[in-house]
Amino acid sequence: MGEAAAMSSTPEIQSPRSPEAKLGMQVEDLWDVQEPQLTPTEKLNACFESVPVSAFPPAPPDQVIEIKSNTSLAEAVKILSQHKILSAPVVDVDAPEDASWIDRYIGMVEFAGIVVWIVHQSEPPSPRSPGSPSALEAAASRAITALELGGLGPESAAKTSGSFFEALTNSEFYKNTKVRDISGSFRWAPFLALQSSNSFLTMLLLLSKYKMKSVPVVDLGEGKIDNIITQSAVIHMLAECAGLQWFESWGTKKLSELGLPLMTSNRIVKVYEDEPVLQAFKLMRKNRIGGVPVIETGGNKAVGNISLRDVQFLLTAPEIYHDYRSITAKNFLTAVRNHLEKHKENSPLLGEMITCKKDHTIKELILMLDAKKIHRVYVVADNGDLEGVITLRDIISRLVHEPRGYFGDFFDGVLPLPVNSRV
């Protein structure tokens, strides 16, 4: 599944067929004048350092979304889900009108942070801080019992009943929780923005080596966001550049030649189909990853994938788990797939696992990821056993490298410890 799409041929680009292809031709012009003694990677670094991020095509208007700090968490989940985005900048409603962008934005609310919050609610409160906000506040609403909340540890999380998340989302605690209340999760997604004059290389390094899912670009004059560049948008740009010399010199290399997959089978974080789905999200939180494969019981074949964005289905459609005594990874996938089919919604969850082999080229993989609109591909052996996983970040990391001392003091002060946070 998915391999045929990856193998499709791509004609040479004669003229820009898209804004992304036009940008690729700009890189092509720079490529042609680079010093011949430079390696291909050094050439690409030099090219991308010469292109400002202002040249990147603007994101669709419905994906450049801001969320106010006093927005309810429930509404924030709806906004992220409806716009099919992973995160959005949070605007401090208490900031003065003439505030600079540094004071205007307090972080990024994203599904990863929401997972942190949910896991926090599912764990019993620390005996050292009995007065601190915790899952007991939800229990106080009488929508969720303390027994249920206390039973969500790693081993006993399977006892989570099919009605747990419906009770949580109906509780006053959930309805009254504001985005600013989970600002502790912003440690995972600080508001780190680029100015329009910053280079493409800086943006690519932030999206790869520094693990940012998206990078806002701010207009200093307006003090507001001008664009948001995501990992997916970069992969789409690369797909549009297929056929150009600079891309082909890199894209025709096999995955194994580029050291991919970085994450091999013995290091893959996985969840088995009979384990609780909450355990999948706990693992994502602990390992700071965007998804985990669901493995068949007693084997090594992946039967599905659960990503951070899928947490939305625990909160926006909690009623779909009614028929299950416990929400295992398998039950979660089955319930969500039935829900999507019923509402005729498109989602990667509806298709089979998208896989590739180590002898695929990076170009084939990029075309596959862009066509399927997915964030990771699993590498499998001939017998179907899992051999590794490749993410969008892995691909971008193989396109450029960070020169020594490149960022200097760029990151100073971008990770403040949030105050009065529930996470």
N, C-alpha and C positions, 0 to 999 in steps of 0.2 A: 504494500500500500504506500503510495506516495512516491515510489521510485520512478514511475513513468513520467510524472510531472518534472522530476528533477533532471531527467535525461533529454528533455526537449531541446532542440538546437536553437541558437539565437543568432539572427542575422547581424552583420556588421552595421554599425550606426553610420548613416550617411549624413544626417542632419538631426539636430535635437528634437526628439519626439516627446520630450517632457521637460519640465523645469529641472528635474534631477539629472536627466541626460545632458542638458545644457551645462549644468555644474560639472558633470563628468568631463565634458569637453574642455572646460576651463582648466581642470586638473591635467588633462592631456597636453594642453599647450605648455604648461609648466614642466611636465614630464620631459618633453622634447628638448628643453634647454638646460636640463640638469647636467652636472659634470659627469662624464662617462665613467670615471673611476668609482663612482658611488655604487653601492649595492642597491638592488631593487627596493629593499626596505628603507634604506637611507634616502633614496629618491622620493619615495612616497611620503616619508616624514617631512622632507623639505617642501614638497608640493602642498601638503595639508597645512604646514606652518604659514604658507603664503596666502592662504584663502581665509577671509574673515567669516565668522559664523553668520554674519548678516546676509551672506550669499546663499544660505540654506533656504530652500523653499518654505514658505509659511505653512504651519499646520492648519488643517481645516478649522474654521471658526468654532465648530462644536466640540473641538478637542482642546481649545485654549480656554479652560474653565477655571474660575477662581471660586473658592468656598470661604464664606465668612466664618470667623472663629466662633460665633454664637449659633451656628447652624447645628441642628441636632445630628447625632451620629446616624440615626436612622435615615434622615434626609440625605446626608453625605453619601451613604451607601447607595441610595437610589440614584443620586447624581452620577457617581462613578459608573454604576451599572448601565444606566440609560445612555451615557455617552461613550461607553465601551473604552474607558480609560483606566489605567492602573492607579493614577494619583492625580492630585490637583493642589496648587498652592493655596495656603491658608492666609487670608487677609485678617489682620488684627483690627477688629471693629473699634477698638479703643484708641487706635493710632490717630494723631492729628491729621487734618486734611493735607497739610503741607509736608507730611513725613516723607523721608527718603525711602527708597525701596528696601533698604536694610531694616528700617523700623516698621515698614508697612507689612511685610510678610514674615510670619513667624515659623514657617515650616511647610512641609508637604504632608497632607493626609493621604495615605495610600492603603491598599488592602493589606500590606505587610503590617502596618501599624494597627489596623483593625484586628488582625489575627492576634497580635500581641495583647490587645485589650480583651479579646474573647478568652484567650488562654488564661489571662490574669483572673478573669471572672470564674473560670472553671477550677482554679486551684484554691485550696483552703487557705484562709488568711494566716499570716505569720503570727505565732504566739507571742513574739516579741513586740508586735505592734497591733494589739487588739483593737485599738481605736482608729486605725487607719482605714480609709475607704477600701472596700473589698467586695468579694462575692456575697458577703453577708448582707450588704445593702440590698442586693437583688432579692435575697431570701426574705428580707423584711417586707417586701411588697406582697408576700404570700403567693406570688405567682410561681416561685420556684422554692422548693424546700431545701433546707440546709443539708439534708441527707443527700439529695441529688448533687448539690454543689460540692460537697465534700468527697463525693465518689468519683471525681474526674481526674484522679492522678494518672500517671502513665500506665500503670498496670490495670487499674479498675475503670478506666475511661470507657471501656466497652459497655458498662452498665448504663451509660447515658441513654435515656429512653428516647423514643421517636418523637415525643412531645416536648423535649427539653428546650429546643430553640424556639418553638412556638410560645412556650411560657416565657422565655427570656425576652423575646421581641414584644410581647404583650405587657411586660412589666413596666411600671412607672419609672423604675431605675433606668431601663434602656431608653425609654422615650424622652427622659429628661437629661440624658448624658449629651453634652455638647462636644463639638470637635475639639475645643480648647481643653476639655477635661482629659483627653487622651494625648496631650502634647508631649508626654514622656516618650511616646512612640516616634516623635520627630527626631530622636537621636538616631533612628534608623533612616530617616529621610529629612535631613536639615534642608533649609532653603538656601541652596548654594547656586547662585546665578552667574551667568556670563554677561559681559557687555558685548554689544554688537561688534566691537573692534577686536575682541578675542579671536584666536585662531581656531580653525577646524581641528588642528592637532590637539589643542586643549580640550575641546569638546569630545573628541574620540577617546582620549585617555580617561576622561571622567566617566564616560559610558562603559568603559571596559575595565581597566585596571582598578579604578576607584568605585566600581560597582553601582554607579547611579543609573536608575532606570530611565530617567528623563532629566534634561537640563533646561531650565528656563533661560531665556535671553531677555534682558531688561533694556528698556529705553531710558537712559539716564535723564533725558529732558523731561519726560512724562513721569518718571519714577514708577512705571508700570511694566508689566510683561508684554513683550513684543512678539515672542515666539516661544514654543516649547518643542525641543528636539528630543525624540525618543529613540531607544535602541531600534525599534521596529522601523522608524522613519529612515534611519541610517542604512538598514538592511535593504529597504526599498530603493534607496538611492543607488546602492551598489548593484542591485538587480537591473536597474535602468542603465547602468554603465557597461553592461556586458557587451563585448564587441570592441571596446576601446583598448588601445595597446596597453596602457598602464594597468587596466583591470585584468586583461587576459594574461599578462606576465605573472600575475599573482593568482588569479582565479583558476587557472588550468592545473594548479598543483593539487596533488591528491591530499586528502585529509591527513594521512599518515606522514606525508612529507612536511606538513606544517605542525606536527606534534599534536594532532587532534585524534581522539578526544583527550582533553586534559583530565577529565574525570573518568577513570577506568572502572570496570565492573566491581572490583574489590573496594572501591571508595565511594560508590554511588549510595546516596542516602535513599532508602526505599521503605515502603510500607507494604505489608502483605494484605491480601484482600479481606481476610477475616479480622484484621486489626481495626480499632475504632478510627473513624475519620478524623476525630480530634487529635489523634496521635500523629496523623500526617501533617496537620498544621503546627503541632508542637515541634516536630522535626524541622519544618521549614523555618520556624522562628529560631530554634536553637542553632541551626547551621547557616542561617541567613541566606537561604536559597529560594528560588521562585517556584519550584515544583518538585514533586516526587513521583516516580513510577509506582504503580500498583502491581505487585507481583503475585502470580498464582500461588496458592498454598502448596507448599512442598516442592516448588520448582524454581526456575530462574527466568521464566518468560513473563514479560510485562503484558498485562491485560488492560491497562488504562493509565491515565496520568491525571494527577490532581495538582492544580496550580493555585497560587495565592489568590488570584482573582475569583476562584471558585468558591471562596468563603462567602461570596454574595448570596449563594443559593441556600446557605444556612440562615440568612437573615431576611432575604426578600421572599422566599417561598418555604418557610419552615413547616408549613402544613403538609408538604409532600412526603414526609417521613412517618406519617401516622401509622402505616401498616407494618412498621418495623419495630421489634422489641428493642433493638439497639441500632445505632447508626454506624455500621462498619464501613470501611472504604468501599467494599463491593456494593453494599446497600445504597450508599451515597451516590455512586456512579449510576446505578440502576434507576434510582428515584429522579436524579437530575436529568438523565437522558429521556425518561418518560415525560417529564415536565416540559423539556424543550421541544420534543416531538408534538406534544399536545398543543403547544402554543406556536408551533411552526417557526421556531427561532433557530437561526444558524449558530453553530458553536463547534469548536474542535472536539468537544466531548462527544458529539454525535458520530464522528467518524472512527475508523479503526486507528490503531497506533501508527504514527508516521515514523518510519525508520529509514536508516541508510546503512551502507557498508563502509568499511575503512578505505576502500579503493575508490570511493566517490571523490570528485573534485570539490573544492571549496565553492566553485561557481555553481555546480549542480545543487549543492546544499543551500546556497543563498537563494537560488530561483525557487527551490522547494519551500523554504521558510516564508518567502514573500508571497508565493501563490496561495499557500495554506493559511497564512496569517497566524502562525504559531511562533512560540518563543523558544522551543527546544526540540531537538530531534534525538531519538535514541539510536545508538549504534548497535547492530545485532550481528551475530555470527550466522553462518549458513543454516544452522539448526534452529535459529530464532532466539537463542539465549542472549541475554543482555551483555554487551561488551563495553558500553560507555554511554555518555550523554554529551551533547554539544549544544550550548546555548548561544543566543545572539551575542552576549558579552564575550564568549570565547572567540567567536569569529572576528569581532572588531579588534580584540586583543592581538590577533595574528596579522592585522593590517598595518599597525604602527607600533612603535616602541617609545618609551619615555627617556629622553636624554637626561644625563646626570644633572641633578640640581634644577630640573626644568621648572618645577612649581614654586621653588623658594618658599616664601611665607604665605602662599596663596590660601592655605587652609587655616591659618591662624584665626581663632575666634569663631569658626563656623559651627562648632559643636558645643554650644553652651548647655549647661544642665538646666532643664526646664524646672520652674518652681511650681509648687502647688499642683503637681501632676498625679493622676491616679495610676499611671503606668510606671 
